[in-house]
Amino acid sequence: MALYLEIHAQGRNPERHELIGERITLGTSETAAIRFSSVKGFAAELIDLYPGEQNVRVEVPPSSEESLVFEGAPHRQVCVPFGGEVFVGPCRLTFLKVEERRRSPVVLLGAVLALLMLGLQVYRASIPEDPATHEVSAPMLFDGQSAVACGEDQPNAALGRAQNDERGAYAKLERSAFVTEDGVAAVTLFRRASACYQVAQKSEDADRMQGQLQHQTERLNQRYAGLRLRLRVTLDKERFQDALEATQDIEALLSEQSDSMYRRWLKELEHSLERRVAQNASSL
């Protein structure tokens, strides 16, 4: 099991750092284990990270002017679950916990031989701007989504719609184990069901839907973060089939988002990986 910190800052490529030890320091100070030297607007000289079994405790010292923003609220100290994110100035910090699947030596040897037969360096040189050789900053999974309105003004109609949306959400959840995008669709249905229960003046049911919404959002955010890390690791290790599967799962999670640079990069990466997998299969 490996613990990682993923850093996103405007104007910089995403960074990934493995968290090793009981305390890790982050900031602009020369003594920081993970140091920022040129991030505009980042004022924290030192931030303390304390990795645990279920989360990472993040602390800002009393002398710092910086504050932590977690789930929209400012903090001086906060425990961020793995898969969760906290903002520090212009930076977004994501904490990840990943268990890598081990491959047998026979499979690894076969992969090495296949790559040698392909002449990987020649193949790469023939394809300019290979999407696998660079990264694009990923959006938040539910970032930019507008609030979902009920669409019904009368309590009785709103109640009927809320009940239908709730049933639909649970059905989507059952299928999400096999159809990734259904998990995201379930979140939208829970959000609208909550809004309709409010119109129908069923506050307890609305709160129940909000509880389901929060649980499923956290679960999907953790899956999203884990898939992005899996994609990066498998690309680094040139495990193209695993990278292709991770790419397709991420695309499914983002299926309800508008077009973006990241989604276009994923589509280009998917086509590139399909070619590599097919080339590997033909050489065996």
C-alpha positions as semicolon CSV with decimal commas, in nm:
position;residue;x (nm);y (nm);z (nm)
1;M;0,000;0,000;0,000
2;A;0,145;0,335;-0,107
3;L;0,036;0,685;0,002
4;Y;0,069;0,978;-0,236
5;L;0,018;1,354;-0,246
6;E;-0,096;1,497;-0,580
7;I;-0,045;1,874;-0,626
8;H;-0,223;2,092;-0,881
9;A;-0,124;2,457;-0,922
10;Q;-0,205;2,699;-1,202
11;G;0,077;2,737;-1,448
12;R;0,255;2,419;-1,337
13;N;0,235;2,058;-1,439
14;P;0,070;1,828;-1,183
15;E;0,313;1,682;-0,931
16;R;0,299;1,350;-0,743
17;H;0,495;1,280;-0,425
18;E;0,498;0,962;-0,220
19;L;0,425;1,021;0,149
20;I;0,684;0,838;0,358
21;G;0,714;0,882;0,733
22;E;0,494;1,000;1,017
23;R;0,538;1,373;0,936
24;I;0,604;1,542;0,604
25;T;0,650;1,917;0,557
26;L;0,527;2,114;0,256
27;G;0,586;2,478;0,170
28;T;0,826;2,748;0,054
29;S;1,074;2,708;0,339
30;E;1,416;2,565;0,257
31;T;1,354;2,304;0,528
32;A;1,037;2,172;0,364
33;A;1,054;1,810;0,246
34;I;0,827;1,902;-0,047
35;R;0,922;2,253;-0,153
36;F;0,750;2,514;-0,370
37;S;0,991;2,764;-0,515
38;S;0,776;2,959;-0,762
39;V;0,402;2,922;-0,706
40;K;0,232;3,259;-0,737
41;G;0,009;3,335;-0,439
42;F;0,137;3,048;-0,221
43;A;0,241;3,210;0,107
44;A;0,273;2,914;0,346
45;E;0,632;2,870;0,458
46;L;0,558;2,535;0,615
47;I;0,256;2,299;0,629
48;D;0,263;1,975;0,826
49;L;0,119;1,650;0,685
50;Y;0,057;1,351;0,914
51;P;-0,048;1,040;0,714
52;G;-0,276;0,793;0,893
53;E;-0,467;0,476;0,812
54;Q;-0,782;0,649;0,685
55;N;-0,679;1,010;0,627
56;V;-0,403;1,270;0,634
57;R;-0,401;1,540;0,902
58;V;-0,303;1,874;0,753
59;E;-0,194;2,157;0,984
60;V;-0,096;2,520;0,925
61;P;0,130;2,665;1,197
62;P;-0,001;2,965;1,397
63;S;0,260;3,195;1,243
64;S;0,138;3,131;0,887
65;E;-0,104;3,365;0,709
66;E;-0,227;3,081;0,490
67;S;-0,544;2,884;0,565
68;L;-0,681;2,550;0,451
69;V;-1,011;2,529;0,261
70;F;-1,183;2,192;0,294
71;E;-1,535;2,132;0,160
72;G;-1,582;2,509;0,125
73;A;-1,487;2,603;0,483
74;P;-1,158;2,753;0,612
75;H;-0,953;2,559;0,868
76;R;-0,619;2,575;1,045
77;Q;-0,618;2,197;1,090
78;V;-0,822;1,934;0,905
79;C;-0,821;1,558;0,846
80;V;-0,858;1,487;0,473
81;P;-0,973;1,133;0,379
82;F;-0,787;0,950;0,106
83;G;-0,944;1,049;-0,223
84;G;-1,033;1,389;-0,077
85;E;-0,893;1,729;-0,163
86;V;-0,796;2,044;0,029
87;F;-0,705;2,385;-0,107
88;V;-0,407;2,591;0,016
89;G;-0,386;2,928;-0,155
90;P;-0,378;2,860;-0,531
91;C;-0,292;2,492;-0,486
92;R;-0,519;2,187;-0,476
93;L;-0,383;1,894;-0,274
94;T;-0,522;1,543;-0,323
95;F;-0,430;1,251;-0,097
96;L;-0,432;0,902;-0,245
97;K;-0,390;0,548;-0,117
98;V;-0,324;0,286;-0,382
99;E;-0,249;-0,083;-0,372
100;E;-0,064;-0,183;-0,688
101;R;-0,139;-0,517;-0,845
102;R;0,167;-0,735;-0,870
103;R;0,254;-0,914;-1,192
104;S;0,430;-1,246;-1,213
105;P;0,791;-1,249;-1,342
106;V;0,677;-1,452;-1,643
107;V;0,428;-1,184;-1,747
108;L;0,683;-0,909;-1,691
109;L;0,944;-1,094;-1,898
110;G;0,694;-1,142;-2,178
111;A;0,610;-0,771;-2,174
112;V;0,977;-0,675;-2,193
113;L;1,036;-0,908;-2,487
114;A;0,731;-0,773;-2,666
115;L;0,851;-0,416;-2,622
116;L;1,193;-0,506;-2,755
117;M;1,036;-0,666;-3,064
118;L;0,827;-0,358;-3,128
119;G;1,127;-0,129;-3,131
120;L;0,962;0,110;-2,888
121;Q;1,198;0,400;-2,948
122;V;1,135;0,396;-3,323
123;Y;0,761;0,373;-3,264
124;R;0,761;0,670;-3,030
125;A;0,972;0,879;-3,266
126;S;0,722;0,818;-3,548
127;I;0,429;0,964;-3,349
128;P;0,470;1,333;-3,261
129;E;0,311;1,465;-2,941
130;D;0,223;1,124;-2,805
131;P;-0,041;1,191;-2,533
132;A;0,121;0,927;-2,310
133;T;0,435;1,143;-2,277
134;H;0,268;1,441;-2,109
135;E;-0,009;1,514;-1,860
136;V;-0,306;1,749;-1,852
137;S;-0,446;1,885;-1,527
138;A;-0,761;1,694;-1,430
139;P;-1,082;1,874;-1,330
140;M;-1,269;1,792;-1,012
141;L;-1,525;1,518;-1,071
142;F;-1,823;1,732;-0,975
143;D;-1,662;2,072;-1,035
144;G;-1,873;2,327;-1,221
145;Q;-2,201;2,135;-1,201
146;S;-2,491;2,372;-1,138
147;A;-2,745;2,302;-0,867
148;V;-3,018;2,059;-0,978
149;A;-3,371;2,200;-0,949
150;C;-3,674;1,984;-0,893
151;G;-3,865;2,110;-1,196
152;E;-4,198;2,078;-1,013
153;D;-4,373;2,358;-0,820
154;Q;-4,665;2,166;-0,667
155;P;-4,595;1,949;-0,358
156;N;-4,782;1,641;-0,488
157;A;-4,607;1,647;-0,824
158;A;-4,273;1,712;-0,657
159;L;-4,325;1,418;-0,420
160;G;-4,397;1,183;-0,711
161;R;-4,089;1,297;-0,896
162;A;-3,874;1,266;-0,584
163;Q;-3,986;0,906;-0,530
164;N;-3,921;0,819;-0,895
165;D;-3,575;0,978;-0,882
166;E;-3,492;0,795;-0,560
167;R;-3,587;0,458;-0,712
168;G;-3,391;0,544;-1,025
169;A;-3,086;0,643;-0,821
170;Y;-3,076;0,313;-0,633
171;A;-3,117;0,122;-0,960
172;K;-2,825;0,317;-1,109
173;L;-2,616;0,235;-0,803
174;E;-2,675;-0,138;-0,849
175;R;-2,561;-0,117;-1,212
176;S;-2,263;0,109;-1,138
177;A;-2,049;-0,194;-1,049
178;F;-2,072;-0,289;-1,418
179;V;-2,146;0,048;-1,586
180;T;-1,919;0,316;-1,437
181;E;-2,114;0,617;-1,563
182;D;-2,429;0,499;-1,380
183;G;-2,261;0,592;-1,051
184;V;-2,237;0,956;-1,165
185;A;-2,597;0,947;-1,291
186;A;-2,708;0,821;-0,947
187;V;-2,551;1,127;-0,783
188;T;-2,754;1,356;-1,012
189;L;-3,074;1,168;-0,927
190;F;-3,007;1,184;-0,552
191;R;-2,948;1,559;-0,583
192;R;-3,276;1,616;-0,769
193;A;-3,468;1,383;-0,535
194;S;-3,349;1,592;-0,240
195;A;-3,462;1,913;-0,412
196;C;-3,806;1,765;-0,489
197;Y;-3,853;1,635;-0,134
198;Q;-3,786;1,991;-0,016
199;V;-4,057;2,125;-0,248
200;A;-4,290;1,852;-0,117
201;Q;-4,205;1,963;0,240
202;K;-4,055;1,623;0,327
203;S;-3,748;1,749;0,507
204;E;-3,651;1,412;0,659
205;D;-3,655;1,247;0,316
206;A;-3,457;1,540;0,173
207;D;-3,194;1,497;0,446
208;R;-3,182;1,125;0,375
209;M;-3,114;1,194;0,008
210;Q;-2,843;1,444;0,106
211;G;-2,678;1,172;0,314
212;Q;-2,679;0,935;0,017
213;L;-2,553;1,215;-0,207
214;Q;-2,258;1,288;0,022
215;H;-2,170;0,919;0,059
216;Q;-2,178;0,849;-0,313
217;T;-1,990;1,170;-0,397
218;E;-1,708;1,077;-0,157
219;R;-1,697;0,722;-0,295
220;L;-1,676;0,840;-0,655
221;N;-1,417;1,108;-0,575
222;Q;-1,198;0,841;-0,417
223;R;-1,244;0,614;-0,718
224;Y;-1,165;0,903;-0,953
225;A;-0,844;0,988;-0,768
226;G;-0,740;0,622;-0,755
227;L;-0,800;0,575;-1,128
228;R;-0,591;0,882;-1,214
229;L;-0,304;0,752;-1,006
230;R;-0,342;0,403;-1,158
231;L;-0,328;0,558;-1,505
232;R;-0,010;0,747;-1,425
233;V;0,161;0,443;-1,270
234;T;0,067;0,210;-1,556
235;L;0,186;0,462;-1,816
236;D;0,516;0,500;-1,632
237;K;0,557;0,122;-1,627
238;E;0,429;0,084;-1,986
239;R;0,148;-0,151;-1,887
240;F;-0,065;-0,042;-2,180
241;Q;-0,367;-0,272;-2,131
242;D;-0,407;-0,160;-1,768
243;A;-0,358;0,204;-1,873
244;L;-0,628;0,165;-2,141
245;E;-0,876;0,024;-1,888
246;A;-0,804;0,308;-1,644
247;T;-0,847;0,565;-1,924
248;Q;-1,185;0,424;-2,024
249;D;-1,305;0,416;-1,663
250;I;-1,205;0,781;-1,613
251;E;-1,384;0,877;-1,936
252;A;-1,697;0,705;-1,806
253;L;-1,683;0,896;-1,478
254;L;-1,656;1,226;-1,668
255;S;-1,928;1,138;-1,920
256;E;-2,174;1,400;-1,785
257;Q;-1,919;1,684;-1,788
258;S;-1,885;1,933;-2,070
259;D;-1,600;1,908;-2,319
260;S;-1,261;2,002;-2,175
261;M;-0,890;1,981;-2,254
262;Y;-0,860;1,689;-2,013
263;R;-1,141;1,490;-2,179
264;R;-0,989;1,553;-2,524
265;W;-0,651;1,436;-2,391
266;L;-0,813;1,120;-2,253
267;K;-0,970;1,042;-2,592
268;E;-0,636;1,088;-2,771
269;L;-0,467;0,873;-2,508
270;E;-0,729;0,601;-2,550
271;H;-0,666;0,581;-2,927
272;S;-0,289;0,574;-2,872
273;L;-0,315;0,296;-2,614
274;E;-0,547;0,091;-2,836
275;R;-0,282;0,099;-3,108
276;R;-0,011;-0,007;-2,863
277;V;-0,220;-0,295;-2,724
278;A;-0,303;-0,415;-3,075
279;Q;0,063;-0,392;-3,177
280;N;0,167;-0,593;-2,871
281;A;-0,093;-0,861;-2,943
282;S;0,016;-0,898;-3,306
283;S;0,379;-0,949;-3,204
284;L;0,309;-1,240;-2,967
